[in-house]
Amino acid sequence: MKEYAILLDSTNCTGCNSCAYRCIQEFQYHDGASRGNFRTFVQINDEGLYHRRCMHCLEPQCVKNCPVSALTKSAYGPVLYKIDTCIGCQTCVRVCPFHIPQYDATTKKITKCSLCAHRVSEGKEPACVEACPTYALQFGEYKAIMAEARDMAKKKKLNLYGLQENGGTHVFVLAEEDPVKFGYPKVAKKDLKKKAAFDGDLGIPAIAALTVVGFKKFSERRSRIEAEEKKNKE
């Protein structure tokens, strides 16, 4: 089964929060959002932009500590949440090193990103990626996205967050400054749990092929959006 990840290039982000608005529409959680609960949200700080979203850890603490298994780690990347199973104990809120799960006192449940698992299962991109007008968000196969993140960080001398934090995640953040300066939690770095993925067990040709496929989809999406924008102006 394919494994997926998101690459967030914050140097292209304008803080428009199109990702947050689209997410609200996708999941129809307007009431929760009105109470300040979001699956994803761009917080604009003086030092930079902080994208508050689940990092989908390779070995998530929330999953390990949930007493009723309301949180599970999927084989294809996202940390999934079963709202009907959740008892509202807030254990996940306390143990998450990224401070992501938000407890809603009204519903007695939590709110967190699922990486749009329902869309991914249908071969679609997460709603936030599809909606981003500046292409700051990319989505694709985990190893290809990770390879691209590391390559961009090296070539553009950017900071890479999410590669080793808490043993690795499925969300990679690129930024000119240290992401911790503008809101990202300072999380201990550990060796990647999936060393084979880090060491490039697919080999250079395979990773290159996956990257090409990812960029083909990215280019197709960009062309589609530009065509729609042109049509709307006519």
TIBAKOL-223485 format. One record per residue: x, y, z of N, C-alpha, C, O in turn; residue in three letters. Coordinates in pm, whole numbers, padded with zeros to 5 digits, always signed. Layout:
TIBAKOL-223485
XYZXYZXYZXYZALA ...
//
This chain:
TIBAKOL-223485
+00084-00119+00000+00000+00000+00000+00088+00125+00000+00189+00130+00070MET +00051+00224-00076+00129+00346-00084+00121+00425+00047+00021+00420+00118LYS +00228+00496+00076+00236+00577+00197+00252+00722+00153+00330+00751+00062GLU +00180+00813+00219+00176+00951+00172+00228+01053+00273+00238+01024+00393TYR +00259+01172+00222+00308+01279+00308+00277+01414+00244+00242+01422+00126ALA +00290+01519+00323+00269+01656+00276+00398+01735+00292+00468+01722+00393ILE +00428+01817+00194+00542+01907+00201+00487+02050+00204+00415+02092+00113LEU +00522+02124+00308+00479+02261+00324+00600+02353+00307+00688+02358+00392LEU +00602+02426+00196+00709+02523+00171+00659+02659+00219+00589+02729+00145ASP +00693+02695+00341+00641+02818+00400+00693+02944+00331+00641+03053+00354SER +00795+02929+00246+00845+03046+00174+00746+03088+00066+00752+03200+00016THR +00653+02998+00031+00550+03030-00069+00415+03064-00005+00321+03104-00074ASN +00405+03047+00128+00278+03069+00197+00256+03218+00225+00348+03288+00269CYS +00134+03265+00199+00099+03406+00223+00012+03422+00347-00022+03535+00384THR -00023+03312+00411-00107+03320+00530-00253+03349+00499-00325+03399+00585GLY -00297+03318+00378-00435+03349+00337-00538+03260+00405-00657+03293+00407CYS -00494+03147+00459-00580+03050+00526-00686+02987+00435-00790+02941+00482ASN -00658+02985+00304-00747+02914+00213-00754+02766+00253-00858+02702+00237SER -00645+02714+00305-00641+02574+00349-00739+02550+00463-00810+02449+00465CYS -00743+02643+00557-00833+02630+00672-00979+02640+00630-01063+02562+00675ALA -01010+02739+00545-01147+02758+00500-01197+02638+00420-01311+02594+00436TYR -01110+02587+00335-01148+02471+00252-01169+02347+00340-01258+02266+00313ARG -01088+02334+00443-01099+02222+00535-01233+02226+00608-01300+02124+00624CYS -01272+02345+00652-01400+02361+00722-01515+02318+00631-01607+02249+00675ILE -01508+02358+00505-01612+02322+00410-01615+02171+00385-01721+02109+00378GLN -01496+02113+00372-01485+01970+00342-01549+01885+00452-01618+01787+00424GLU -01525+01924+00578-01573+01843+00690-01697+01900+00758-01750+01843+00854PHE -01744+02014+00707-01866+02074+00762-01861+02090+00914-01953+02050+00985GLN -01752+02150+00961-01743+02171+01105-01740+02321+01138-01656+02368+01214TYR -01834+02393+01079-01844+02537+01100-01867+02573+01247-01810+02670+01297HIS -01950+02495+01315-01976+02524+01457-01850+02510+01540-01820+02594+01625ASP -01775+02403+01514-01651+02382+01588-01550+02491+01559-01481+02538+01650GLY -01542+02532+01433-01448+02638+01395-01486+02770+01462-01399+02849+01498ALA -01616+02793+01479-01660+02917+01544-01618+02920+01691-01612+03026+01753SER -01589+02800+01746-01541+02792+01884-01389+02787+01890-01331+02768+01997ARG -01324+02805+01774-01178+02809+01770-01110+02677+01749-00989+02666+01771GLY -01185+02576+01707-01125+02444+01683-01106+02421+01533-01202+02428+01455ASN -00983+02394+01493-00951+02377+01352-00868+02251+01330-00787+02213+01415PHE -00888+02189+01215-00802+02077+01176-00671+02131+01121-00566+02068+01136ARG -00677+02245+01059-00556+02315+01013-00583+02464+01017-00695+02508+00991THR -00481+02540+01051-00498+02685+01060-00361+02751+01053-00265+02703+01113PHE -00352+02862+00978-00226+02935+00967-00228+03052+01065-00306+03146+01050VAL -00142+03044+01162-00132+03149+01263-00022+03246+01221+00094+03207+01204GLN -00059+03373+01205+00037+03474+01160+00102+03540+01282+00037+03613+01356ILE +00230+03515+01300+00306+03574+01411+00404+03678+01356+00427+03684+01235ASN +00460+03758+01442+00555+03861+01398+00675+03799+01328+00730+03856+01234ASP +00717+03681+01375+00837+03618+01322+00811+03534+01196+00904+03504+01122GLU +00686+03497+01173+00656+03413+01056+00521+03345+01066+00438+03383+01149GLY +00499+03245+00982+00371+03176+00973+00380+03036+01032+00465+02956+00994LEU +00290+03009+01126+00286+02877+01189+00162+02802+01143+00049+02843+01171TYR +00183+02692+01071+00072+02608+01027+00042+02507+01137+00118+02413+01158HIS -00068+02528+01205-00106+02436+01313-00186+02321+01252-00303+02338+01216ARG -00124+02207+01241-00187+02089+01182-00121+01965+01237-00007+01969+01283ARG -00192+01853+01231-00135+01727+01278-00014+01692+01192-00018+01703+01070CYS +00094+01649+01258+00215+01613+01186+00215+01467+01142+00302+01424+01066MET +00119+01390+01190+00106+01248+01152+00239+01174+01173+00302+01127+01078HIS +00278+01167+01300+00405+01105+01338+00415+00960+01292+00315+00890+01277CYS +00538+00917+01269+00560+00777+01232+00525+00686+01349+00472+00577+01330LEU +00555+00733+01471+00518+00659+01591+00451+00758+01688+00515+00807+01780GLU +00323+00786+01665+00252+00888+01743+00226+00852+01890+00181+00742+01922PRO +00255+00947+01976+00231+00929+02119+00082+00920+02150+00041+00849+02242GLN +00001+00992+02072-00143+00992+02096-00200+00851+02078-00287+00808+02154CYS -00151+00781+01978-00198+00645+01951-00154+00550+02062-00231+00466+02108VAL -00029+00565+02104+00026+00478+02208-00047+00493+02340-00061+00397+02415LYS -00094+00614+02369-00151+00643+02501-00303+00650+02507-00358+00659+02617ASN -00371+00646+02394-00518+00652+02396-00572+00524+02463-00546+00414+02415CYS -00647+00538+02572-00694+00420+02646-00804+00340+02577-00830+00226+02616PRO -00868+00397+02476-00977+00326+02409-00952+00305+02260-01043+00266+02187VAL -00830+00331+02215-00792+00314+02073-00879+00396+01979-00913+00351+01869SER -00913+00517+02022-00989+00608+01936-00898+00666+01828-00944+00714+01725ALA -00768+00660+01854-00667+00708+01759-00587+00590+01708-00540+00507+01787LEU -00571+00581+01578-00496+00471+01519-00402+00524+01412-00429+00626+01348THR -00292+00453+01393-00195+00490+01290-00220+00403+01167-00211+00281+01175LYS -00250+00466+01054-00278+00391+00932-00149+00352+00861-00044+00413+00883SER -00157+00252+00777-00040+00205+00702+00003+00305+00596+00118+00304+00553ALA -00089+00393+00554-00056+00486+00447-00025+00628+00496-00017+00722+00417TYR -00007+00644+00627+00042+00771+00678-00037+00839+00786+00015+00859+00896GLY -00164+00875+00761-00237+00956+00858-00269+00888+00991-00288+00766+00998PRO -00275+00970+01095-00323+00925+01225-00473+00950+01224-00517+01065+01214VAL -00552+00845+01234-00696+00854+01221-00764+00861+01357-00712+00809+01456LEU -00881+00924+01360-00955+00946+01484-01098+00897+01472-01170+00934+01380TYR -01140+00811+01567-01276+00759+01570-01356+00837+01674-01344+00813+01794LYS -01435+00930+01627-01507+01019+01718-01606+00944+01806-01628+00982+01921ILE -01667+00837+01754-01765+00762+01832-01701+00680+01943-01765+00646+02042ASP -01572+00648+01925-01501+00569+02026-01444+00657+02136-01429+00613+02250THR -01411+00781+02103-01348+00876+02195-01434+00899+02320-01555+00918+02309CYS -01370+00897+02437-01441+00920+02563-01411+01059+02619-01455+01093+02729ILE -01335+01138+02542-01306+01275+02585-01214+01288+02704-01223+01385+02779GLY -01125+01191+02723-01035+01195+02840-00921+01295+02826-00858+01332+02925CYS -00895+01338+02705-00793+01438+02673-00649+01389+02693-00556+01469+02704GLN -00631+01258+02698-00495+01204+02711-00410+01245+02591-00294+01282+02607THR -00468+01240+02472-00395+01277+02351-00353+01424+02354-00246+01460+02305CYS -00437+01507+02412-00406+01650+02422-00282+01670+02508-00198+01755+02480VAL -00272+01590+02614-00160+01605+02707-00030+01546+02655+00077+01599+02684ARG -00036+01435+02578+00087+01366+02540+00144+01407+02403+00260+01380+02374VAL +00064+01472+02320+00113+01510+02187+00226+01612+02198+00203+01721+02250CYS +00346+01581+02150+00458+01675+02159+00441+01798+02071+00508+01899+02091PRO +00349+01790+01974+00324+01903+01885+00202+01985+01928+00167+02085+01864PHE +00137+01942+02037+00021+02014+02092-00090+02032+01988-00142+02142+01970HIS -00126+01924+01921-00221+01934+01811-00368+01905+01847-00453+01989+01818ILE -00401+01792+01908-00543+01766+01934-00606+01879+02016-00551+01920+02118PRO -00720+01927+01972-00791+02032+02043-00919+01975+02104-00997+01909+02035GLN -00938+01999+02232-01056+01948+02300-01170+02049+02290-01153+02167+02321TYR -01284+02001+02245-01402+02086+02233-01492+02059+02353-01554+01953+02362ASP -01500+02154+02443-01579+02136+02566-01727+02119+02537-01799+02061+02618ALA -01773+02167+02422-01914+02155+02386-01950+02013+02344-02051+01958+02388THR -01867+01954+02259-01895+01819+02209-01829+01710+02293-01862+01592+02280THR -01736+01750+02380-01659+01657+02463-01574+01563+02376-01547+01450+02414LYS -01534+01613+02258-01451+01537+02166-01331+01622+02126-01321+01738+02166LYS -01242+01565+02047-01128+01642+01999-01140+01670+01849-01221+01610+01779ILE -01057+01762+01805-01051+01797+01663-00907+01783+01617-00817+01836+01681THR -00886+01713+01507-00752+01701+01449-00762+01660+01303-00862+01604+01259LYS -00658+01689+01228-00651+01656+01085-00642+01505+01065-00580+01434+01145CYS -00705+01457+00960-00700+01315+00924-00625+01294+00793-00624+01183+00739SER -00562+01400+00743-00494+01398+00614-00594+01367+00503-00559+01312+00399LEU -00721+01404+00528-00828+01379+00431-00825+01234+00383-00824+01207+00262CYS -00824+01142+00478-00815+00999+00444-00923+00955+00346-00898+00870+00260ALA -01042+01012+00357-01151+00975+00267-01122+01017+00123-01160+00948+00029HIS -01053+01132+00106-01017+01179-00028-00900+01097-00083-00900+01057-00200ARG -00802+01072+00003-00684+00996-00040-00725+00857-00087-00669+00805-00184VAL -00821+00796-00019-00867+00663-00057-00932+00662-00196-00944+00557-00260SER -00975+00781-00240-01036+00795-00373-00937+00846-00477-00975+00877-00590GLU -00810+00854-00438-00708+00899-00531-00699+01050-00545-00643+01101-00642GLY -00754+01123-00447-00752+01269-00452-00651+01325-00353-00606+01255-00262LYS -00616+01452-00371-00531+01522-00276-00612+01567-00156-00734+01579-00165GLU -00547+01592-00042-00618+01651+00071-00677+01786+00027-00621+01854-00059PRO -00789+01823+00087-00858+01946+00049-00769+02069+00062-00776+02159-00023ALA -00687+02075+00165-00601+02192+00186-00500+02208+00073-00473+02319+00029CYS -00445+02096+00027-00347+02098-00083-00413+02147-00211-00357+02228-00284VAL -00532+02096-00237-00604+02133-00357-00639+02282-00359-00642+02344-00465GLU -00666+02338-00241-00711+02477-00232-00598+02580-00228-00622+02698-00256ALA -00477+02538-00194-00368+02636-00178-00341+02712-00308-00303+02650-00407CYS -00359+02845-00309-00344+02924-00432-00199+02952-00471-00171+02991-00585PRO -00106+02933-00377+00035+02963-00406+00120+02837-00417+00242+02846-00429THR +00056+02720-00413+00126+02592-00426+00230+02572-00317+00333+02509-00338TYR +00200+02627-00198+00290+02609-00085+00281+02466-00031+00371+02419+00038ALA +00172+02398-00063+00150+02261-00017+00161+02163-00133+00103+02183-00239LEU +00237+02057-00110+00248+01948-00207+00211+01818-00137+00233+01803-00017GLN +00156+01726-00212+00115+01597-00157+00162+01487-00250+00154+01500-00372PHE +00212+01380-00192+00257+01270-00275+00306+01153-00192+00285+01150-00070GLY +00371+01059-00256+00421+00942-00184+00532+00983-00087+00618+01065-00118GLU +00526+00923+00029+00612+00960+00141+00761+00972+00105+00823+01074+00133TYR +00817+00869+00045+00961+00871+00018+00998+00977-00084+01104+01039-00073LYS +00913+00999-00183+00940+01101-00283+00930+01241-00222+01012+01328-00250ALA +00829+01262-00139+00811+01392-00074+00926+01419+00022+00977+01531+00029ILE +00967+01317+00097+01079+01333+00189+01207+01366+00114+01283+01452+00157MET +01230+01297+00003+01351+01322-00077+01350+01463-00132+01453+01531-00134ALA +01232+01509-00177+01219+01645-00230+01242+01747-00121+01307+01849-00144GLU +01189+01723-00001+01206+01815+00111+01354+01830+00148+01402+01941+00171ALA +01423+01719+00153+01566+01722+00189+01647+01792+00079+01740+01866+00108ARG +01610+01766-00045+01681+01827-00157+01661+01978-00159+01756+02053-00180ASP +01537+02024-00138+01508+02167-00138+01577+02237-00021+01627+02348-00035MET +01578+02170+00095+01643+02227+00213+01792+02248+00188+01850+02349+00228ALA +01853+02152+00121+01996+02161+00092+02027+02266-00013+02117+02348+00006LYS +01951+02265-00123+01977+02359-00232+01946+02504-00197+02019+02595-00235LYS +01836+02525-00124+01793+02661-00092+01836+02706+00048+01803+02816+00092LYS +01910+02618+00117+01958+02646+00253+01842+02682+00345+01842+02785+00412LYS +01742+02593+00345+01624+02613+00428+01626+02519+00548+01692+02415+00545LEU +01554+02557+00652+01539+02471+00769+01431+02369+00738+01328+02402+00679ASN +01454+02245+00778+01357+02138+00755+01306+02086+00889+01382+02037+00972LEU +01175+02098+00907+01109+02058+01031+01017+01941+01003+00942+01941+00905TYR +01022+01839+01089+00937+01723+01072+01010+01599+01025+00955+01489+01025GLY +01135+01616+00984+01212+01502+00935+01253+01409+01049+01244+01287+01036LEU +01299+01467+01160+01344+01387+01273+01274+01420+01404+01290+01349+01504GLN +01195+01526+01404+01121+01559+01525+01033+01442+01568+00955+01391+01488GLU +01044+01401+01692+00967+01289+01749+00987+01160+01669+00899+01074+01666ASN +01103+01147+01606+01131+01024+01532+01080+01024+01390+01081+00920+01323GLY +01034+01140+01341+00988+01150+01203+00837+01165+01191+00761+01113+01274GLY +00793+01238+01087+00651+01262+01066+00615+01247+00918+00701+01219+00835THR +00489+01267+00888+00443+01263+00749+00413+01404+00698+00345+01420+00596HIS +00462+01504+00768+00449+01643+00724+00587+01707+00735+00647+01709+00842VAL +00636+01759+00623+00767+01824+00620+00749+01973+00596+00681+02014+00503PHE +00812+02054+00682+00799+02199+00674+00933+02261+00638+01034+02235+00703VAL +00934+02344+00534+01054+02416+00494+01038+02563+00529+00933+02621+00505LEU +01143+02622+00586+01135+02763+00626+01274+02826+00624+01375+02758+00645ALA +01279+02955+00598+01408+03025+00595+01469+03035+00734+01590+03024+00749GLU +01385+03057+00835+01431+03064+00973+01395+02936+01046+01323+02851+00992GLU +01443+02922+01167+01408+02807+01249+01258+02813+01277+01212+02910+01338ASP +01180+02713+01234+01034+02714+01253+00991+02735+01399+00882+02785+01424PRO +01076+02696+01493+01043+02712+01634+01027+02860+01669+00953+02895+01760VAL +01098+02947+01596+01092+03091+01623+00954+03149+01599+00916+03248+01661LYS +00878+03088+01506+00748+03147+01477+00629+03056+01508+00524+03065+01445PHE +00648+02968+01608+00534+02895+01660+00540+02744+01666+00471+02683+01748GLY +00623+02682+01582+00628+02536+01584+00691+02489+01716+00792+02544+01760TYR +00632+02389+01780+00685+02341+01908+00827+02287+01894+00862+02227+01793PRO +00906+02310+01996+01041+02254+01997+01030+02109+02043+01003+02082+02160LYS +01051+02019+01952+01035+01876+01979+01169+01807+01963+01244+01834+01869VAL +01200+01718+02055+01327+01647+02051+01342+01570+01920+01248+01506+01874ALA +01461+01578+01861+01487+01507+01737+01543+01368+01768+01626+01351+01857LYS +01493+01270+01693+01537+01132+01710+01566+01074+01573+01522+01127+01471LYS +01640+00965+01572+01664+00896+01446+01530+00850+01390+01441+00809+01465ASP +01517+00857+01260+01393+00814+01197+01361+00670+01232+01448+00583+01229LEU +01235+00646+01265+01192+00511+01299+01202+00421+01177+01232+00302+01188LYS +01177+00480+01059+01184+00404+00935+01317+00433+00867+01323+00508+00770LYS +01424+00373+00918+01558+00401+00867+01570+00367+00718+01642+00435+00645LYS +01501+00263+00674+01509+00223+00533+01463+00336+00443+01522+00360+00338ALA +01357+00404+00486+01305+00515+00406+01405+00628+00404+01425+00693+00302ALA +01468+00653+00519+01565+00763+00530+01689+00735+00447+01747+00825+00385PHE +01728+00608+00446+01851+00572+00375+01828+00553+00225+01923+00528+00151ASP +01705+00564+00181+01677+00553+00038+01679+00410-00010+01746+00379-00109GLY +01605+00322+00059+01608+00181+00022+01548+00154-00115+01567+00047-00171ASP +01475+00251-00169+01420+00233-00303+01527+00249-00410+01515+00199-00522LEU +01631+00321-00372+01735+00350-00470+01706+00482-00540+01591+00525-00546GLY +01809+00546-00593+01796+00676-00658+01699+00673-00776+01615+00762-00786ILE +01707+00574-00866+01614+00572-00980+01469+00566-00938+01384+00636-00994PRO +01440+00483-00838+01302+00469-00794+01250+00597-00732+01138+00639-00760ALA +01332+00659-00647+01291+00785-00584+01271+00892-00690+01177+00971-00682ILE +01360+00895-00788+01347+00993-00895+01217+00972-00970+01148+01068-01006ALA +01184+00846-00994+01060+00815-01066+00938+00861-00988+00845+00917-01044ALA +00939+00836-00857+00828+00877-00772+00815+01029-00770+00704+01083-00769LEU +00930+01097-00768+00928+01243-00766+00870+01297-00896+00792+01392-00894THR +00907+01236-01008+00854+01279-01137+00703+01264-01140+00632+01353-01188VAL +00653+01151-01089+00509+01128-01086+00441+01233-01000+00336+01286-01036VAL +00502+01263-00884+00446+01364-00795+00438+01500-00860+00338+01570-00847GLY +00543+01539-00931+00545+01670-00995+00453+01674-01116+00401+01780-01152PHE +00432+01558-01181+00338+01553-01292+00198+01588-01241+00127+01667-01303LYS +00160+01527-01128+00030+01555-01069+00022+01700-01024-00081+01766-01039LYS +00133+01749-00970+00138+01887-00922+00119+01984-01038+00044+02081-01027PHE +00186+01957-01150+00175+02043-01268+00034+02039-01326-00020+02141-01370SER -00024+01918-01327-00160+01904-01379-00258+01985-01295-00348+02050-01347GLU -00240+01979-01163-00328+02054-01074-00312+02204-01095-00410+02278-01097ARG -00188+02247-01111-00163+02389-01131-00226+02437-01261-00285+02545-01265ARG -00214+02359-01367-00271+02396-01496-00423+02403-01486-00485+02492-01545SER -00483+02308-01411-00627+02307-01396-00676+02432-01323-00775+02494-01363ARG -00606+02468-01216-00645+02585-01138-00630+02713-01220-00716+02801-01216ILE -00520+02724-01295-00497+02842-01378-00604+02855-01486-00649+02965-01519GLU -00644+02739-01542-00748+02740-01645-00882+02786-01586-00957+02860-01649ALA -00909+02742-01465-01034+02782-01398-01032+02931-01368-01133+02999-01384GLU -00916+02981-01322-00905+03123-01291-00924+03208-01416-00990+03312-01412GLU -00867+03162-01529-00881+03234-01656-01026+03236-01701-01075+03337-01750LYS -01093+03123-01683-01234+03111-01722-01321+03205-01641-01415+03265-01694LYS -01290+03217-01510-01368+03303-01423-01351+03451-01456-01441+03532-01431ASN -01234+03486-01513-01208+03625-01547-01276+03666-01678-01301+03784-01702LYS -01306+03566-01760-01366+03595-01891-01514+03635-01879-01579+03662-01980GLU 
//
